[in-house]
Amino acid sequence: MGAVPAASTAQGDAPGGPGTRPSWLPADKTGFGTARDRASDVWFTLQGGRMSEVCYLDLSTPSVRLLDVADRAAALALRRGRPGPDQRRQ
């Protein structure tokens, strides 16, 4: 006698079904890193020349969906009407 599957009681589409945009980044990373002394539990990955993910504890745990980076020196220079560090001529 073979096993008979139970009848499904779920209704509707499963979350993340066909046509839903993925909420993760592709796996084709170009690099990764952490603090120089490796005491940090925060890691980052690189993809296409940019920081792509921030991970906490280890590289297998992406932990941030959106990250804004502020450059304090550039913000202070703009407030004073001067070019920021990346806008100065060398």
CNS distance restraints for C-alpha pairs under 8 A (distance, minus, plus):
assign (resid  13 and name CA) (resid  17 and name CA) 6.39 0.50 0.50
assign (resid  16 and name CA) (resid  20 and name CA) 5.49 0.50 0.50
assign (resid  16 and name CA) (resid  21 and name CA) 7.71 0.50 0.50
assign (resid  16 and name CA) (resid  22 and name CA) 7.47 0.50 0.50
assign (resid  25 and name CA) (resid  52 and name CA) 7.77 0.50 0.50
assign (resid  28 and name CA) (resid  47 and name CA) 7.01 0.50 0.50
assign (resid  29 and name CA) (resid  45 and name CA) 6.68 0.50 0.50
assign (resid  29 and name CA) (resid  46 and name CA) 5.71 0.50 0.50
assign (resid  29 and name CA) (resid  47 and name CA) 4.73 0.50 0.50
assign (resid  29 and name CA) (resid  48 and name CA) 7.71 0.50 0.50
assign (resid  30 and name CA) (resid  45 and name CA) 7.64 0.50 0.50
assign (resid  30 and name CA) (resid  46 and name CA) 5.43 0.50 0.50
assign (resid  30 and name CA) (resid  47 and name CA) 5.17 0.50 0.50
assign (resid  30 and name CA) (resid  48 and name CA) 6.97 0.50 0.50
assign (resid  30 and name CA) (resid  49 and name CA) 7.80 0.50 0.50
assign (resid  31 and name CA) (resid  45 and name CA) 5.73 0.50 0.50
assign (resid  31 and name CA) (resid  46 and name CA) 4.85 0.50 0.50
assign (resid  31 and name CA) (resid  47 and name CA) 7.01 0.50 0.50
assign (resid  32 and name CA) (resid  43 and name CA) 7.16 0.50 0.50
assign (resid  32 and name CA) (resid  44 and name CA) 5.50 0.50 0.50
assign (resid  32 and name CA) (resid  45 and name CA) 4.14 0.50 0.50
assign (resid  32 and name CA) (resid  46 and name CA) 5.70 0.50 0.50
assign (resid  33 and name CA) (resid  43 and name CA) 5.68 0.50 0.50
assign (resid  33 and name CA) (resid  44 and name CA) 5.45 0.50 0.50
assign (resid  33 and name CA) (resid  45 and name CA) 6.55 0.50 0.50
assign (resid  34 and name CA) (resid  38 and name CA) 6.40 0.50 0.50
assign (resid  34 and name CA) (resid  40 and name CA) 6.81 0.50 0.50
assign (resid  34 and name CA) (resid  41 and name CA) 7.87 0.50 0.50
assign (resid  34 and name CA) (resid  42 and name CA) 6.26 0.50 0.50
assign (resid  34 and name CA) (resid  43 and name CA) 4.64 0.50 0.50
assign (resid  34 and name CA) (resid  44 and name CA) 6.41 0.50 0.50
assign (resid  35 and name CA) (resid  39 and name CA) 6.88 0.50 0.50
assign (resid  35 and name CA) (resid  40 and name CA) 5.82 0.50 0.50
assign (resid  35 and name CA) (resid  42 and name CA) 7.76 0.50 0.50
assign (resid  35 and name CA) (resid  43 and name CA) 7.81 0.50 0.50
assign (resid  41 and name CA) (resid  56 and name CA) 5.69 0.50 0.50
assign (resid  41 and name CA) (resid  57 and name CA) 4.74 0.50 0.50
assign (resid  41 and name CA) (resid  58 and name CA) 6.73 0.50 0.50
assign (resid  42 and name CA) (resid  54 and name CA) 7.05 0.50 0.50
assign (resid  42 and name CA) (resid  55 and name CA) 5.73 0.50 0.50
assign (resid  42 and name CA) (resid  56 and name CA) 4.64 0.50 0.50
assign (resid  42 and name CA) (resid  57 and name CA) 6.18 0.50 0.50
assign (resid  42 and name CA) (resid  58 and name CA) 7.21 0.50 0.50
assign (resid  43 and name CA) (resid  54 and name CA) 5.82 0.50 0.50
assign (resid  43 and name CA) (resid  55 and name CA) 4.98 0.50 0.50
assign (resid  43 and name CA) (resid  56 and name CA) 6.26 0.50 0.50
assign (resid  43 and name CA) (resid  57 and name CA) 7.68 0.50 0.50
assign (resid  43 and name CA) (resid  58 and name CA) 6.64 0.50 0.50
assign (resid  43 and name CA) (resid  59 and name CA) 6.28 0.50 0.50
assign (resid  44 and name CA) (resid  51 and name CA) 6.77 0.50 0.50
assign (resid  44 and name CA) (resid  52 and name CA) 7.27 0.50 0.50
assign (resid  44 and name CA) (resid  53 and name CA) 5.55 0.50 0.50
assign (resid  44 and name CA) (resid  54 and name CA) 4.45 0.50 0.50
assign (resid  44 and name CA) (resid  55 and name CA) 5.86 0.50 0.50
assign (resid  44 and name CA) (resid  59 and name CA) 7.55 0.50 0.50
assign (resid  45 and name CA) (resid  51 and name CA) 5.81 0.50 0.50
assign (resid  45 and name CA) (resid  52 and name CA) 5.52 0.50 0.50
assign (resid  45 and name CA) (resid  53 and name CA) 5.27 0.50 0.50
assign (resid  45 and name CA) (resid  54 and name CA) 6.64 0.50 0.50
assign (resid  46 and name CA) (resid  50 and name CA) 5.42 0.50 0.50
assign (resid  46 and name CA) (resid  51 and name CA) 4.52 0.50 0.50
assign (resid  46 and name CA) (resid  52 and name CA) 5.22 0.50 0.50
assign (resid  46 and name CA) (resid  53 and name CA) 7.30 0.50 0.50
assign (resid  47 and name CA) (resid  51 and name CA) 6.36 0.50 0.50
assign (resid  47 and name CA) (resid  52 and name CA) 5.64 0.50 0.50
assign (resid  53 and name CA) (resid  62 and name CA) 6.30 0.50 0.50
assign (resid  53 and name CA) (resid  63 and name CA) 7.80 0.50 0.50
assign (resid  53 and name CA) (resid  64 and name CA) 6.79 0.50 0.50
assign (resid  53 and name CA) (resid  65 and name CA) 7.75 0.50 0.50
assign (resid  54 and name CA) (resid  62 and name CA) 5.80 0.50 0.50
assign (resid  54 and name CA) (resid  63 and name CA) 6.01 0.50 0.50
assign (resid  54 and name CA) (resid  64 and name CA) 5.64 0.50 0.50
assign (resid  55 and name CA) (resid  59 and name CA) 5.65 0.50 0.50
assign (resid  55 and name CA) (resid  60 and name CA) 7.25 0.50 0.50
assign (resid  55 and name CA) (resid  61 and name CA) 5.29 0.50 0.50
assign (resid  55 and name CA) (resid  62 and name CA) 4.23 0.50 0.50
assign (resid  55 and name CA) (resid  63 and name CA) 5.03 0.50 0.50
assign (resid  55 and name CA) (resid  64 and name CA) 7.03 0.50 0.50
assign (resid  56 and name CA) (resid  61 and name CA) 6.09 0.50 0.50
assign (resid  56 and name CA) (resid  62 and name CA) 6.72 0.50 0.50
assign (resid  56 and name CA) (resid  63 and name CA) 5.98 0.50 0.50
assign (resid  57 and name CA) (resid  61 and name CA) 6.93 0.50 0.50
assign (resid  70 and name CA) (resid  75 and name CA) 7.93 0.50 0.50
assign (resid  71 and name CA) (resid  75 and name CA) 6.25 0.50 0.50
assign (resid  72 and name CA) (resid  76 and name CA) 6.12 0.50 0.50
assign (resid  73 and name CA) (resid  77 and name CA) 6.17 0.50 0.50
assign (resid  73 and name CA) (resid  84 and name CA) 6.74 0.50 0.50
assign (resid  73 and name CA) (resid  85 and name CA) 7.00 0.50 0.50
assign (resid  74 and name CA) (resid  78 and name CA) 6.13 0.50 0.50
assign (resid  74 and name CA) (resid  83 and name CA) 7.48 0.50 0.50
assign (resid  74 and name CA) (resid  84 and name CA) 4.26 0.50 0.50
assign (resid  74 and name CA) (resid  85 and name CA) 6.11 0.50 0.50
assign (resid  74 and name CA) (resid  86 and name CA) 7.75 0.50 0.50
assign (resid  75 and name CA) (resid  79 and name CA) 6.22 0.50 0.50
assign (resid  75 and name CA) (resid  84 and name CA) 7.39 0.50 0.50
assign (resid  76 and name CA) (resid  80 and name CA) 6.35 0.50 0.50
assign (resid  77 and name CA) (resid  81 and name CA) 6.12 0.50 0.50
assign (resid  77 and name CA) (resid  82 and name CA) 4.91 0.50 0.50
assign (resid  77 and name CA) (resid  83 and name CA) 5.95 0.50 0.50
assign (resid  77 and name CA) (resid  84 and name CA) 5.26 0.50 0.50
assign (resid  78 and name CA) (resid  82 and name CA) 5.61 0.50 0.50
assign (resid  78 and name CA) (resid  83 and name CA) 6.40 0.50 0.50
assign (resid  78 and name CA) (resid  84 and name CA) 6.53 0.50 0.50
assign (resid  83 and name CA) (resid  87 and name CA) 5.47 0.50 0.50
assign (resid  83 and name CA) (resid  88 and name CA) 6.00 0.50 0.50
assign (resid  84 and name CA) (resid  88 and name CA) 6.47 0.50 0.50
